[in-house]
């Protein structure tokens, strides 16, 4: 039996996971202060620049992934087994991100760390795309006032496609590594191209 309370519990559970994941990101930075007194704050920050950069990047990534998932929550009025399991897949990828972020801070631009980090983001983005398609195709998942055309699948599908390309380029070309994520700036133009092609079709 699917109830409104059950849906609320699911969305609250997922929001809590995101909040915990973001909190876990900052804990290694707090531990730096626990190592002992530091006479030179600038030196401390400089010595751990990679840690701070990894934190900032991962915070932005998790925030963006949550915003995409939040948009889905605005459309949803019910749930089914497939919707539940795909959400758990999305939650797993979010939980894994603080670890992937720590790997980046520790191992830098090694191919495996690039693959783990961008691969985790790609998996999360793919889960969001799958949820969006489910909500568009299954009327039982949507709120009564949300029609099928209201569920825009283009951004949800373009994002994991770009992440997948970034993953391939970042791993295949070591000099590019995480700079491959700059491909995401192409999301706007790619979305417009997809919409134009769909309208012609």
N, CA, C and O of each residue as an XYZ file, in Angstrom:
804
protein
N       0.841     -1.196      0.000
C       0.000      0.000      0.000
C       0.877      1.246      0.000
O       1.731      1.397      0.873
N       0.677      2.146     -0.973
C       1.448      3.374     -1.087
C       0.670      4.519     -0.444
O      -0.478      4.768     -0.812
N       1.270      5.205      0.495
C       0.588      6.285      1.195
C       1.382      7.578      1.070
O       2.576      7.563      0.773
N       0.697      8.701      1.303
C       1.371      9.998      1.282
C       2.425     10.061      2.384
O       3.485     10.660      2.205
N       2.129      9.442      3.518
C       3.111      9.411      4.606
C       4.369      8.659      4.186
O       5.487      9.053      4.518
N       4.165      7.568      3.451
C       5.312      6.804      2.976
C       6.186      7.625      2.050
O       7.412      7.552      2.144
N       5.586      8.415      1.148
C       6.344      9.277      0.248
C       7.088     10.356      1.025
O       8.253     10.639      0.745
N       6.415     10.955      1.998
C       7.064     11.991      2.823
C       8.270     11.422      3.566
O       9.313     12.069      3.661
N       8.119     10.212      4.091
C       9.240      9.578      4.798
C      10.413      9.323      3.863
O      11.570      9.511      4.239
N      10.107      8.895      2.639
C      11.171      8.634      1.665
C      11.932      9.904      1.337
O      13.163      9.908      1.362
N      11.221     10.991      1.028
C      11.876     12.242      0.663
C      12.641     12.838      1.838
O      13.714     13.413      1.656
N      12.091     12.704      3.045
C      12.789     13.204      4.239
C      14.063     12.411      4.481
O      15.102     12.973      4.827
N      13.972     11.097      4.293
C      15.135     10.221      4.442
C      16.240     10.616      3.458
O      17.411     10.683      3.831
N      15.872     10.875      2.216
C      16.855     11.243      1.192
C      17.472     12.606      1.485
O      18.674     12.793      1.295
N      16.662     13.561      1.947
C      17.196     14.874      2.313
C      18.183     14.761      3.470
O      19.195     15.461      3.498
N      17.888     13.885      4.420
C      18.783     13.689      5.559
C      20.118     13.107      5.103
O      21.170     13.478      5.624
N      20.076     12.203      4.139
C      21.305     11.614      3.603
C      22.181     12.691      2.980
O      23.396     12.697      3.176
N      21.571     13.595      2.236
C      22.324     14.689      1.612
C      22.951     15.584      2.687
O      24.113     15.973      2.575
N      22.185     15.905      3.717
C      22.696     16.759      4.792
C      23.877     16.098      5.494
O      24.866     16.762      5.802
N      23.780     14.808      5.746
C      24.875     14.089      6.407
C      26.100     14.033      5.509
O      27.225     14.211      5.976
N      25.885     13.782      4.210
C      27.008     13.701      3.276
C      27.769     15.018      3.210
O      29.000     15.029      3.195
N      27.034     16.133      3.171
C      27.692     17.440      3.140
C      28.452     17.696      4.439
O      29.540     18.271      4.430
N      27.864     17.262      5.561
C      28.548     17.427      6.853
C      29.832     16.611      6.895
O      30.849     17.078      7.407
N      29.790     15.398      6.358
C      30.982     14.545      6.358
C      32.119     15.161      5.545
O      33.292     14.917      5.826
N      31.769     15.956      4.542
C      32.799     16.579      3.718
C      33.705     17.499      4.526
O      34.906     17.584      4.269
N      33.122     18.186      5.501
C      33.890     19.205      6.226
C      34.666     18.619      7.405
O      35.579     19.271      7.914
N      34.334     17.420      7.849
C      34.983     16.845      9.029
C      36.507     16.718      8.889
O      37.220     17.012      9.848
N      37.037     16.289      7.728
C      38.500     16.241      7.605
C      39.155     17.602      7.773
O      40.286     17.692      8.250
N      38.452     18.665      7.383
C      39.010     20.012      7.551
C      39.025     20.393      9.023
O      39.966     21.041      9.483
N      38.005     20.004      9.762
C      37.965     20.262     11.204
C      39.088     19.503     11.901
O      39.690     20.006     12.850
N      39.367     18.291     11.426
C      40.437     17.480     12.021
C      41.805     18.132     11.875
O      42.700     17.879     12.681
N      41.977     18.965     10.859
C      43.257     19.662     10.686
C      43.567     20.533     11.893
O      44.722     20.631     12.307
N      42.553     21.161     12.459
C      42.747     22.017     13.629
C      43.008     21.201     14.874
O      43.647     21.672     15.814
N      42.506     19.963     14.880
C      42.692     19.099     16.048
C      44.095     18.508     16.119
O      44.475     17.940     17.143
N      44.871     18.638     15.034
C      46.215     18.083     15.022
C      47.151     18.827     15.971
O      48.204     18.312     16.347
N      46.763     20.029     16.350
C      47.610     20.798     17.257
C      47.639     22.256     16.849
O      47.135     22.609     15.783
N      48.220     23.110     17.678
C      48.275     24.539     17.351
C      49.152     24.804     16.126
O      50.173     24.147     15.923
N      48.737     25.765     15.326
C      49.493     26.144     14.134
C      49.804     27.631     14.226
O      48.907     28.463     14.373
N      51.087     27.948     14.137
C      51.492     29.348     14.235
C      51.121     30.140     12.992
O      50.827     31.333     13.070
N      51.135     29.473     11.853
C      50.923     30.165     10.592
C      49.669     29.625      9.907
O      49.696     28.547      9.313
N      48.572     30.378      9.991
C      47.318     29.937      9.383
C      47.455     29.852      7.868
O      46.943     28.927      7.237
N      48.152     30.828      7.293
C      48.336     30.810      5.836
C      49.086     29.550      5.408
O      48.779     28.951      4.377
N      50.083     29.153      6.221
C      50.827     27.933      5.912
C      49.947     26.701      5.992
O      50.040     25.806      5.152
N      49.078     26.657      7.022
C      48.160     25.529      7.179
C      47.226     25.425      5.974
O      47.021     24.347      5.416
N      46.664     26.576      5.589
C      45.750     26.574      4.445
C      46.479     26.182      3.160
O      45.944     25.450      2.328
N      47.702     26.678      3.013
C      48.474     26.364      1.813
C      48.855     24.897      1.734
O      48.820     24.290      0.664
N      49.223     24.330      2.889
C      49.631     22.922      2.910
C      48.468     21.986      2.590
O      48.675     20.872      2.109
N      47.266     22.436      2.854
C      46.090     21.577      2.656
C      45.140     22.168      1.620
O      43.923     22.011      1.708
N      45.717     22.844      0.647
C      44.909     23.470     -0.397
C      44.077     22.439     -1.151
O      42.930     22.705     -1.514
N      44.652     21.269     -1.386
C      43.921     20.213     -2.100
C      42.697     19.766     -1.308
O      41.647     19.484     -1.885
N      42.835     19.704      0.025
C      41.699     19.307      0.868
C      40.562     20.323      0.772
O      39.393     19.956      0.659
N      40.924     21.601      0.819
C      39.902     22.647      0.734
C      39.268     22.690     -0.654
O      38.061     22.896     -0.786
N      40.079     22.497     -1.677
C      39.549     22.463     -3.030
C      38.609     21.299     -3.246
O      37.567     21.435     -3.886
N      38.991     20.138     -2.700
C      38.149     18.951     -2.814
C      36.826     19.161     -2.093
O      35.773     18.760     -2.588
N      36.880     19.795     -0.914
C      35.653     20.077     -0.160
C      34.729     21.002     -0.945
O      33.536     20.731     -1.083
N      35.292     22.103     -1.462
C      34.475     23.083     -2.182
C      33.827     22.456     -3.415
O      32.642     22.660     -3.677
N      34.621     21.688     -4.171
C      34.089     21.060     -5.376
C      32.971     20.080     -5.034
O      31.923     20.076     -5.680
N      33.196     19.258     -4.025
C      32.209     18.241     -3.664
C      30.947     18.869     -3.074
O      29.848     18.351     -3.276
N      31.091     19.968     -2.354
C      29.913     20.667     -1.829
C      29.031     21.138     -2.984
O      27.816     20.940     -2.977
N      29.665     21.762     -3.971
C      28.914     22.257     -5.129
C      28.266     21.098     -5.881
O      27.119     21.201     -6.314
N      29.002     19.990     -6.039
C      28.478     18.831     -6.760
C      27.262     18.249     -6.049
O      26.237     17.989     -6.679
N      27.375     18.043     -4.723
C      26.252     17.474     -3.978
C      25.061     18.427     -4.000
O      23.917     17.991     -4.130
N      25.327     19.727     -3.874
C      24.244     20.710     -3.914
C      23.520     20.651     -5.256
O      22.292     20.717     -5.309
N      24.278     20.529     -6.327
C      23.658     20.459     -7.660
C      22.852     19.171     -7.816
O      21.746     19.189     -8.358
N      23.396     18.072     -7.350
C      22.667     16.806     -7.444
C      21.374     16.851     -6.622
O      20.344     16.319     -7.036
N      21.446     17.494     -5.453
C      20.246     17.613     -4.621
C      19.198     18.497     -5.299
O      18.005     18.198     -5.249
N      19.644     19.582     -5.931
C      18.693     20.472     -6.600
C      17.928     19.738     -7.708
O      16.726     19.938     -7.887
N      18.650     18.884     -8.448
C      17.987     18.081     -9.475
C      16.973     17.133     -8.876
O      15.882     16.953     -9.417
N      17.331     16.528     -7.759
C      16.419     15.601     -7.088
C      15.246     16.357     -6.462
O      14.119     15.862     -6.449
N      15.515     17.543     -5.949
C      14.452     18.367     -5.353
C      13.398     18.728     -6.399
O      12.203     18.754     -6.106
N      13.855     19.006     -7.622
C      12.919     19.321     -8.703
C      11.972     18.145     -8.948
O      10.778     18.338     -9.180
N      12.510     16.940     -8.895
C      11.678     15.747     -9.064
C      10.649     15.672     -7.936
O       9.489     15.333     -8.170
N      11.074     15.987     -6.724
C      10.165     15.948     -5.582
C       8.975     16.877     -5.737
O       7.912     16.623     -5.170
N       9.143     17.960     -6.505
C       8.042     18.894     -6.738
C       6.980     18.300     -7.659
O       5.826     18.727     -7.647
N       7.380     17.316     -8.452
C       6.435     16.686     -9.381
C       5.728     15.477     -8.788
O       4.642     15.102     -9.232
N       6.342     14.874     -7.793
C       5.911     13.551     -7.337
C       4.738     13.628     -6.364
O       4.695     14.472     -5.468
N       3.787     12.712     -6.573
C       2.657     12.604     -5.661
C       2.431     11.182     -5.196
O       1.528     10.917     -4.402
N       3.258     10.253     -5.696
C       3.143      8.845     -5.311
C       4.464      8.140     -5.565
O       5.426      8.754     -6.025
N       4.506      6.868     -5.269
C       5.736      6.109     -5.504
C       5.384      4.653     -5.739
O       4.314      4.178     -5.357
N       6.316      3.955     -6.380
C       6.171      2.522     -6.583
C       7.519      1.870     -6.314
O       8.464      2.541     -5.898
N       7.610      0.581     -6.547
C       8.837     -0.153     -6.212
C      10.029      0.350     -7.015
O      11.112      0.545     -6.463
N       9.836      0.561     -8.317
C      10.940      1.038     -9.158
C      11.427      2.405     -8.689
O      12.632      2.641     -8.599
N      10.498      3.301     -8.392
C      10.848      4.638     -7.919
C      11.633      4.557     -6.612
O      12.594      5.300     -6.411
N      11.226      3.665     -5.738
C      11.899      3.488     -4.452
C      13.336      3.019     -4.640
O      14.256      3.576     -4.040
N      13.533      1.999     -5.469
C      14.869      1.428     -5.639
C      15.817      2.371     -6.372
O      17.006      2.420     -6.058
N      15.307      3.110     -7.334
C      16.170      4.071     -8.029
C      16.582      5.191     -7.077
O      17.704      5.690     -7.158
N      15.691      5.586     -6.185
C      16.046      6.577     -5.173
C      17.141      6.053     -4.236
O      18.023      6.806     -3.825
N      17.079      4.776     -3.906
C      18.123      4.198     -3.060
C      19.454      4.141     -3.805
O      20.511      4.325     -3.202
N      19.406      3.886     -5.110
C      20.608      3.956     -5.948
C      21.178      5.377     -5.900
O      22.384      5.558     -5.736
N      20.313      6.375     -6.041
C      20.758      7.772     -5.963
C      21.371      8.060     -4.583
O      22.411      8.711     -4.485
N      20.720      7.573     -3.526
C      21.221      7.803     -2.166
C      22.596      7.172     -1.981
O      23.468      7.767     -1.349
N      22.797      5.976     -2.524
C      24.102      5.307     -2.415
C      25.205      6.153     -3.042
O      26.295      6.282     -2.485
N      24.911      6.728     -4.206
C      25.930      7.545     -4.863
C      26.246      8.799     -4.042
O      27.397      9.234     -4.000
N      25.244      9.375     -3.396
C      25.473     10.556     -2.559
C      26.321     10.191     -1.339
O      27.230     10.931     -0.964
N      26.019      9.053     -0.729
C      26.781      8.606      0.437
C      28.242      8.332      0.069
O      29.142      8.545      0.881
N      28.468      7.861     -1.155
C      29.821      7.529     -1.594
C      30.665      8.765     -1.908
O      31.894      8.689     -1.893
N      30.033      9.889     -2.188
C      30.770     11.074     -2.613
C      31.786     11.607     -1.592
O      32.882     11.995     -1.997
N      31.471     11.646     -0.277
C      32.507     12.090      0.663
C      33.758     11.218      0.625
O      34.871     11.727      0.756
N      33.584      9.900      0.448
C      34.749      9.014      0.315
C      35.513      9.324     -0.966
O      36.740      9.423     -0.957
N      34.775      9.478     -2.076
C      35.428      9.800     -3.347
C      36.169     11.122     -3.256
O      37.247     11.279     -3.830
N      35.590     12.072     -2.533
C      36.232     13.365     -2.333
C      37.532     13.216     -1.541
O      38.541     13.845     -1.858
N      37.490     12.363     -0.494
C      38.699     12.109      0.288
C      39.778     11.440     -0.539
O      40.963     11.722     -0.362
N      39.381     10.561     -1.436
C      40.332      9.896     -2.331
C      41.022     10.925     -3.225
O      42.230     10.850     -3.450
N      40.251     11.883     -3.731
C      40.823     12.928     -4.577
C      41.846     13.750     -3.795
O      42.919     14.063     -4.310
N      41.512     14.098     -2.554
C      42.432     14.888     -1.725
C      43.714     14.113     -1.434
O      44.790     14.704     -1.335
N      43.602     12.789     -1.297
C      44.756     11.956     -0.941
C      45.585     11.556     -2.154
O      46.815     11.561     -2.095
N      44.920     11.209     -3.252
C      45.628     10.636     -4.405
C      45.648     11.546     -5.628
O      46.218     11.189     -6.659
N      45.039     12.703     -5.519
C      45.135     13.684     -6.588
C      44.512     13.227     -7.888
O      43.386     12.729     -7.917
N      45.263     13.403     -8.967
C      44.711     13.172    -10.305
C      45.064     11.794    -10.874
O      45.082     11.614    -12.092
N      45.342     10.834    -10.009
C      45.549      9.472    -10.514
C      44.296      9.010    -11.254
O      43.180      9.405    -10.919
N      44.498      8.182    -12.247
C      43.367      7.763    -13.080
C      42.248      7.123    -12.257
O      41.070      7.382    -12.504
N      42.610      6.299    -11.291
C      41.591      5.611    -10.511
C      40.785      6.591     -9.660
O      39.576      6.427     -9.500
N      41.453      7.610     -9.114
C      40.724      8.596     -8.307
C      39.800      9.436     -9.193
O      38.691      9.782     -8.788
N      40.261      9.759    -10.401
C      39.410     10.478    -11.359
C      38.198      9.624    -11.724
O      37.070     10.116    -11.769
N      38.448      8.327    -11.985
C      37.363      7.418    -12.353
C      36.354      7.271    -11.222
O      35.146      7.273    -11.459
N      36.846      7.145     -9.999
C      35.945      6.978     -8.856
C      35.090      8.221     -8.643
O      33.881      8.125     -8.433
N      35.723      9.381     -8.699
C      35.007     10.617     -8.397
C      33.981     10.945     -9.484
O      32.796     11.118     -9.199
N      34.449     11.030    -10.732
C      33.518     11.381    -11.804
C      32.517     10.250    -12.032
O      31.363     10.503    -12.379
N      32.952      9.005    -11.839
C      32.042      7.873    -11.989
C      30.910      7.909    -10.978
O      29.771      7.577    -11.306
N      31.216      8.310     -9.746
C      30.183      8.423     -8.711
C      29.162      9.493     -9.067
O      27.957      9.299     -8.910
N      29.667     10.630     -9.553
C      28.761     11.707     -9.964
C      27.906     11.268    -11.152
O      26.716     11.574    -11.222
N      28.525     10.554    -12.076
C      27.793     10.068    -13.249
C      26.672      9.126    -12.830
O      25.560      9.210    -13.350
N      26.964      8.228    -11.891
C      25.948      7.286    -11.408
C      24.781      8.029    -10.756
O      23.619      7.674    -10.957
N      25.100      9.060     -9.976
C      24.053      9.838     -9.321
C      23.202     10.579    -10.340
O      21.976     10.613    -10.231
N      23.859     11.173    -11.332
C      23.145     11.903    -12.362
C      22.279     10.967    -13.207
O      21.179     11.334    -13.620
N      22.780      9.765    -13.458
C      22.003      8.775    -14.208
C      20.770      8.345    -13.419
O      19.709      8.109    -13.998
N      20.908      8.245    -12.102
C      19.749      7.906    -11.264
C      18.694      9.005    -11.340
O      17.499      8.719    -11.407
N      19.134     10.257    -11.329
C      18.205     11.379    -11.446
C      17.479     11.337    -12.787
O      16.275     11.585    -12.856
N      18.216     11.023    -13.848
C      17.597     10.921    -15.170
C      16.563      9.805    -15.203
O      15.482      9.966    -15.770
N      16.900      8.670    -14.591
C      15.974      7.538    -14.558
C      14.704      7.899    -13.795
O      13.601      7.560    -14.223
N      14.863      8.588    -12.663
C      13.699      9.021    -11.883
C      12.819      9.975    -12.688
O      11.592      9.884    -12.650
N      13.453     10.879    -13.409
C      12.691     11.841    -14.209
C      11.871     11.140    -15.287
O      10.706     11.470    -15.510
N      12.495     10.168    -15.951
C      11.785      9.414    -16.990
C      10.632      8.619    -16.377
O       9.545      8.550    -16.952
N      10.871      8.023    -15.214
C       9.804      7.282    -14.541
C       8.616      8.185    -14.223
O       7.464      7.821    -14.458
N       8.913      9.363    -13.686
C       7.839     10.284    -13.306
C       7.086     10.766    -14.540
O       5.868     10.938    -14.495
N       7.794     10.982    -15.630
C       7.118     11.432    -16.861
C       6.220     10.343    -17.436
O       5.110     10.621    -17.892
N       6.703      9.106    -17.413
C       5.969      8.019    -18.074
C       4.878      7.401    -17.209
O       3.928      6.828    -17.743
N       4.989      7.502    -15.896
C       4.025      6.847    -15.013
C       3.168      7.895    -14.310
O       3.621      8.574    -13.389
N       1.956      8.008    -14.749
C       1.066      9.028    -14.198
C       0.813      8.831    -12.705
O       0.549      9.795    -11.987
N       0.892      7.589    -12.237
C       0.664      7.320    -10.822
C       1.717      7.917     -9.910
O       1.503      8.032     -8.703
N       2.858      8.298    -10.479
C       3.925      8.913     -9.674
C       3.766     10.425     -9.568
O       4.325     11.051     -8.667
N       3.004     11.010    -10.488
C       2.888     12.467    -10.519
C       1.728     12.967     -9.676
O       0.728     12.275     -9.489
N       1.886     14.197     -9.167
C       0.771     14.863     -8.519
C      -0.310     15.126     -9.551
O      -0.017     15.218    -10.744
N      -1.536     15.245     -9.118
C      -2.673     15.383    -10.033
C      -2.535     16.586    -10.958
O      -2.935     16.531    -12.121
N      -1.968     17.675    -10.439
C      -1.887     18.896    -11.241
C      -0.670     18.918    -12.164
O      -0.481     19.873    -12.917
N       0.156     17.874    -12.111
C       1.357     17.805    -12.947
C       1.071     16.916    -14.154
O       0.815     15.720    -14.013
N       1.117     17.518    -15.346
C       0.894     16.765    -16.575
C       2.226     16.221    -17.101
O       3.298     16.668    -16.692
N       2.140     15.264    -18.001
C       3.351     14.650    -18.560
C       4.311     15.673    -19.170
O       5.513     15.581    -18.922
N       3.831     16.650    -19.963
C       4.764     17.638    -20.542
C       5.445     18.526    -19.500
O       6.477     19.135    -19.784
N       4.875     18.602    -18.304
C       5.485     19.424    -17.246
C       6.806     18.834    -16.758
O       7.650     19.551    -16.220
N       6.982     17.534    -16.947
C       8.198     16.848    -16.487
C       9.233     16.923    -17.608
O       9.155     16.185    -18.591
N      10.187     17.808    -17.450
C      11.196     18.065    -18.490
C      12.349     17.079    -18.344
O      13.107     17.133    -17.375
N      12.474     16.182    -19.313
C      13.514     15.155    -19.221
C      14.825     15.583    -19.871
O      15.855     14.946    -19.648
N      14.810     16.638    -20.662
C      16.007     17.016    -21.415
C      17.202     17.324    -20.509
O      18.263     16.729    -20.699
N      17.075     18.241    -19.519
C      18.230     18.497    -18.651
C      18.688     17.248    -17.896
O      19.883     17.036    -17.688
N      17.722     16.429    -17.491
C      18.056     15.230    -16.715
C      18.831     14.223    -17.538
O      19.660     13.494    -16.994
N      18.581     14.164    -18.843
C      19.263     13.208    -19.705
C      20.598     13.763    -20.211
O      21.568     13.018    -20.352
N      20.646     15.060    -20.481
C      21.880     15.674    -20.976
C      22.985     15.620    -19.931
O      24.142     15.367    -20.268
N      22.645     15.854    -18.671
C      23.657     15.894    -17.607
C      24.458     14.597    -17.503
O      25.686     14.660    -17.553
N      23.830     13.420    -17.360
C      24.639     12.197    -17.266
C      25.412     11.898    -18.543
O      26.485     11.297    -18.494
N      24.865     12.319    -19.701
C      25.592     12.119    -20.952
C      26.901     12.903    -20.931
O      27.945     12.382    -21.323
N      26.846     14.157    -20.473
C      28.057     14.974    -20.388
C      29.016     14.429    -19.330
O      30.231     14.433    -19.525
N      28.461     13.959    -18.204
C      29.313     13.364    -17.175
C      30.021     12.121    -17.720
O      31.189     11.884    -17.414
N      29.312     11.333    -18.525
C      29.903     10.129    -19.094
C      31.053     10.476    -20.035
O      32.090      9.811    -20.028
N      30.867     11.516    -20.842
C      31.944     11.975    -21.717
C      33.110     12.487    -20.879
O      34.268     12.198    -21.181
N      32.806     13.252    -19.821
C      33.853     13.764    -18.937
C      34.621     12.617    -18.278
O      35.842     12.684    -18.133
N      33.908     11.576    -17.884
C      34.552     10.407    -17.280
C      35.514      9.763    -18.265
O      36.649      9.447    -17.908
N      35.072      9.565    -19.494
C      35.913      8.929    -20.510
C      37.151      9.773    -20.812
O      38.263      9.250    -20.886
N      36.950     11.085    -20.988
C      38.062     11.970    -21.317
C      39.015     12.118    -20.135
O      40.233     12.075    -20.303
N      38.457     12.292    -18.941
C      39.283     12.485    -17.752
C      40.162     11.289    -17.429
O      41.285     11.450    -16.950
N      39.657     10.097    -17.688
C      40.437      8.881    -17.425
C      41.397      8.581    -18.565
O      42.532      8.164    -18.333
N      40.946      8.791    -19.797
C      41.767      8.452    -20.969
C      42.926      9.420    -21.165
O      43.986      9.034    -21.657
N      42.724     10.682    -20.779
C      43.764     11.701    -20.970
C      44.177     12.235    -19.600
O      43.535     13.145    -19.077
N      45.235     11.684    -19.013
C      45.633     12.072    -17.644
C      45.859     13.566    -17.472
O      45.617     14.108    -16.394
N      46.323     14.242    -18.529
C      46.577     15.682    -18.414
C      45.287     16.478    -18.227
O      45.305     17.580    -17.678
N      44.182     15.923    -18.679
C      42.894     16.608    -18.555
C      42.296     16.371    -17.173
O      41.816     17.306    -16.531
N      42.325     15.118    -16.715
C      41.778     14.676    -15.420
C      40.460     15.389    -15.062
O      39.485     15.302    -15.809
N      40.436     16.091    -13.921
C      39.170     16.674    -13.450
C      38.707     17.882    -14.268
O      37.556     18.302    -14.152
N      39.588     18.435    -15.085
C      39.173     19.550    -15.944
C      38.117     19.107    -16.948
O      37.436     19.934    -17.553
N      37.989     17.794    -17.118
C      36.949     17.282    -18.016
C      35.556     17.688    -17.544
O      34.622     17.759    -18.342
N      35.419     17.954    -16.239
C      34.118     18.378    -15.711
C      33.676     19.728    -16.258
O      32.506     20.093    -16.138
N      34.601     20.472    -16.857
C      34.234     21.754    -17.472
C      33.293     21.550    -18.650
O      32.668     22.498    -19.125
N      33.192     20.303    -19.122
C      32.239     20.002    -20.192
C      30.803     20.322    -19.778
O      29.932     20.510    -20.627
N      30.564     20.384    -18.470
C      29.213     20.671    -17.993
C      28.744     22.060    -18.399
O      27.543     22.330    -18.426
N      29.692     22.945    -18.717
C      29.302     24.273    -19.175
C      28.617     24.213    -20.545
O      28.005     25.184    -20.991
N      28.731     23.061    -21.199
C      28.069     22.879    -22.493
C      26.623     22.416    -22.345
O      25.923     22.236    -23.341
N      26.173     22.221    -21.098
C      24.832     21.662    -20.896
C      23.748     22.525    -21.538
O      22.818     21.995    -22.145
N      23.858     23.852    -21.410
C      22.856     24.745    -22.002
C      22.767     24.592    -23.514
O      21.685     24.332    -24.041
N      23.900     24.750    -24.234
C      23.859     24.576    -25.689
C      23.406     23.180    -26.124
O      22.664     23.050    -27.098
N      23.842     22.141    -25.418
C      23.447     20.778    -25.784
C      21.949     20.591    -25.586
O      21.284     19.971    -26.417
N      21.417     21.122    -24.493
C      19.971     21.015    -24.256
C      19.187     21.698    -25.368
O      18.161     21.187    -25.816
N      19.675     22.865    -25.817
C      18.978     23.569    -26.899
C      19.019     22.762    -28.195
O      18.044     22.729    -28.947
N      20.154     22.112    -28.449
C      20.268     21.279    -29.643
C      19.314     20.089    -29.574
O      18.681     19.730    -30.567
N      19.220     19.487    -28.399
C      18.325     18.329    -28.231
C      16.863     18.755    -28.423
O      16.090     18.051    -29.073
N      16.495     19.890    -27.864
C      15.110     20.375    -28.006
C      14.798     20.698    -29.476
O      13.704     20.416    -29.966
N      15.778     21.295    -30.166
C      15.571     21.644    -31.571
C      15.395     20.370    -32.409
O      14.527     20.299    -33.279
N      16.234     19.373    -32.128
C      16.121     18.114    -32.876
C      14.797     17.428    -32.578
O      14.181     16.850    -33.473
N      14.355     17.490    -31.320
C      13.077     16.850    -30.946
C      11.902     17.547    -31.610
O      10.944     16.897    -32.029
N      11.975     18.877    -31.705
C      10.874     19.617    -32.339
C      10.794     19.325    -33.831
O       9.702     19.276    -34.398
N      11.948     19.132    -34.471
C      11.955     18.796    -35.899
C      11.421     17.387    -36.124
O      10.758     17.095    -37.120
N      11.746     16.502    -35.132
C      11.274     15.113    -35.262
C       9.780     15.013    -35.120
O       9.224     13.918    -35.203
